[in-house]
């Protein structure tokens, strides 16, 4: 028993030291479900093509979006629905801010994002890593 206690204490201290040295980089945006506490799948950077990810991505947060075409939208209400998300917000696109409704849905097979409504024609986007 005398040998086991110091051995267990040593293992515990090593485990604590390893926990402190773990990678602390910010987590990548989640692209799947929305369990409690998880960011919606649309949060992150998206583009019309993988090549466009390098220079002109769309940026989505939980409360807004901005596009390379200088459209910005602030989300006032984000509602999860079976198809994805319905969003009521205010967008600025080549004029004064106006109220819009957006629909965001995820293509599970391609992990793409379909944006409908707002000041946009329906557009499919790919995730930028």
Secondary structure, 3 states (H helix, E strand, C coil): CHHHHHHHHHHHHHHHHHHHCCCCCCCCCCCCCCCCCCCCCCCEEEECCCHHHHCCCEEECCCEEECCCCCEEEEEEEEEECCEEEEEEEEECCCCCEEEEEEEEEECCCCEEEEEECCCCCEEEEECC
